[in-house]
């Protein structure tokens, strides 16, 4: 009798596990909706593997099914640098933005130029950024990028003064909706100001995805003078012409008024 009871208990446990595996995509949906940060496949497998007996392959298959389920919904499954997340689709960003009383502050041209240089030429020093842009770099811009978590100090350059080298972070890739730096646009060398405008507008657009609507105050928020100096409004940009990864235009127009803010 005892063996029969034990067998029935084991069967019930197995049936429960099978049911959970069958609903794994729903379990993952619940976890990703509740999580404040993207979650990598490895972490999802660690969370569920022991109890459900699922493998990384099971997780990936369930995520694929979840992605199909969300295809007709307002949300989508996205894999970014830090892992998987569920986010609002771009076409609904305008409506989601109505939740916020204030519009996200614009990204100044000076900040976007600096960020683009770090993205495409990292690791890079402040002095090298100034050499390319042709103007002194406001400390507020580097501070804003550091505070936002978009860049970090990755070391020092072994030259007199040992200046800090800056590189991008997983947070920036997450906010750009990218998995790796290799996913940055591979674009032709900029030969005229209009191509630079397209490049910066595109970067600004990507940094205003629904999951990145809130922005800190400071150099991200342009006043009227900064707007006149060229602060970029995140409008949809054409696909032709942004910055080449290995050669951000050395003839990038200066943004002196932005720097003086």
VENLINQUI-V132934 format. One record per helix or strand of 3 or more residues. SS is the DSSP state (A for helix, B for strand). FROM is the first residue (numbers start at 1). TO is the last residue. If there is no record, write none. Layout:
BEGIN
SS_FROM_TO / SS_FROM_TO
END
This chain:
BEGIN
A_2_22 / A_24_34 / A_41_52 / A_56_69 / B_75_80 / B_83_88 / A_90_99 / A_109_121 / A_126_133 / A_139_148 / B_151_156 / B_164_168 / A_170_175 / A_181_183 / A_193_206 / A_210_212 / A_224_228 / A_256_259
END
